[in-house]
Amino acid sequence: KWSARHARSNMDYRVICAKNEAFCQTPFELTLFIDADTVIMRPLDTLRRQAEGHDVLANPFPWCQYQGLEPWQPTTFQHLNSGVIFYNRRFIDVFREYSERTKHTLGRYHANQFTFSLACEMEKERLRIGLDSSIQVETMNLAKILQTGGYPRVGDLIDLRWEGLSRFHVFHYNGPHKAEYLALIKQLW
């Protein structure tokens, strides 16, 4: 999986380090970090209000667990998606520590999501962490997120007009059909 992602995005550990650093370089008290390959499908007001009561608000992937790679890390921990997250300055201070601590070994890590998920797991007693599965739907895990493979399609793509997507705030069109999704998005919206 990692080698396919690496090939697809031409990503190396320096890109992951840069994304970790980008998380920390916000001048705002509350930040919405959103990947470029996303489309906001409905207002984010309710998520913003929810985020104001947390240090970080993220989208969990309950079917996926990370494996710790170093003795100081948990054996397993929850995978949190970092493509669309709200966070505050308190979270940045904590995340910066983990970004520095894992920087030298990021070539072994799967993505910046590993560091993000690790920080949330290790600091869950210290941070107010909110999890909300309505933040985003992403194309690489559609069947797991929607809990069905029986969604309407346009060719190989999910039909973006489908009412079942209305519970999500953001559509994340990552994965192998990125160009086709972008064309469909331009056509529909």
N, C-alpha and C positions, 0 to 999 in steps of 0.2 A: 504494500500500500504506500509506504513512504517513498519508494523509488518511483512509483507511478506519479505521485504528487510532485516529487522533485523534477521529474522529466516534464510534466505538464506545465509547471510554473517556472521552470528553470531556477528554482529556489535553492539556495544554499544557506548554511547556518548564519551567514552575515545578514541575509534578508530577515531571518527570524529575529536576530538580535536587534535589527533596526526597527522591526515592528514592536518588539518589547520596549525599546526606547521611546517610540512614538506614543505608546500608551501614557508614558510619564511626562510628556512635554505639552501638557495642556495648561492654559492659564486659568481655566474655569474651576469653580468649586464642584460643579456637577458636569460630567462630560458624557456625551453619547459618542462612542467609537463605533463606526459602521464601515465595513469593508466596501470597497468600490464596486464590487459585483453584486450589488443589492438594489432593490427598489422598495421604497416605502409604499405599502398598500393601503394603509389607513392611518389616521392620526395617532401620534405617539403620546398624547396628553396623559392618558391613563397610566402608561408605563413610566412617564416622567414623574407623576405623582407617587407612584409606587417606589420608584428609585430614590426619591427624596428621603424615604425611611430606611434606606440601606446604604452600606458602603459600596456595595457592588450588586448589580442586578444582571443575571445572566440566564442563558438558555441551557438547560441540562440535556444531556443525551443519556437517558437512564439505561439504555441497552449497552452502553459502552463504558468500560473501565480502563484506566491507564494502569500500567505496571510500573512500580518504582524501579529506578535504574541504579540508585546509589543507596548505601546503607542508611543514610539519614532520612530517606524518603519512605512513605508508607508502601507496603507491599502492593496494594491496589488502591485506587481512588477514582472518584467520579469524573468522567469527562464532561467538561463544560465548554460550550462553543464560545469562542471569543470574537466571532465575526460581527456581532451586534451586542454591545454591552453598555450599560450605564455604570459609572463609577465616580467616586469623589476623591478628594485630596488624601483622605485617611487611607483609602485603598492604595493610592499611588505610593505612599510611603512604605507600605508593606510589600507591594508588588516589586518595587525597585530592589529591595533586598533579595528577593528570589530571582529576579532577572540577573543580578550580579552573581549570585551564588551558582546559577546554572549556566552562565555564559560560556565558560570554558568547555563545557561538554554538550553544547547544543547540537553539534553534528550527530550525536547519538539520539537526540530527542526527535519526536515526530513533528512538532510544530510549536509555534508560540503558544498554542492552546495547552500544551503540556505544562509550561511554566505557569500560565494563568490558572489552570485547574489545580496544580500543585500548591500554589500560594493560597488559593481558597480552601483547599483541604487542610493544609497545615495550620491555617490561621482561623479556622471556623469558630473557635471560641473567642477570638479577639475581634473579628470583623462581623458586621451585620450583613449576611449574604442572603440575597433574595434570588429565588429561582422561579422562572416563569416560562413554560413551554409555548406560550403564545407569542413570544418575541419574534421568532422567525421560523420559516420553513425553508429548508435548503434542499436543492435538487439531488445532492449526493446521497441523502438518506430519506428520500420521500416515503418509501413503503414503511419504514420504521416510524417516522414521525406521524404519518397519517394512519398507521396501523392497518393498512390495506394496500394491496397493489392494484385494486380495482377502481382507480380513479380515472376520470375521463381524460383522453389524450388527443393531442393534435400531432399525428405522426408518432415519434418517440418521446415527445414532450408532454408534460401535464398541461391540460387546458387551463390557462390562466383565468378564464372566465368562470371556472367551476366555483360554486357557492361554498364548497368545503374549505377553500382557502381563506374565507372571510374571517376566520378566527385568529389568523396570524397578522402581525403588524408589518413584517418585512419579508420579502421574497428574496432569497439568496440563491442566485443562479450560478453556483459553482459546479465544477465537474466537467465531464467530457462534452457536454452539449452547450457550452457557454455561448458560443457564437449564434447558435440557433435560438437560444432563449432570448438573447439580446435582440435579434431580428423580430421575434414574436412580441416582445415587450414594446418595441418601437411601433409595430403594426397595431397593437391593441390600445396602447396608452399614448 
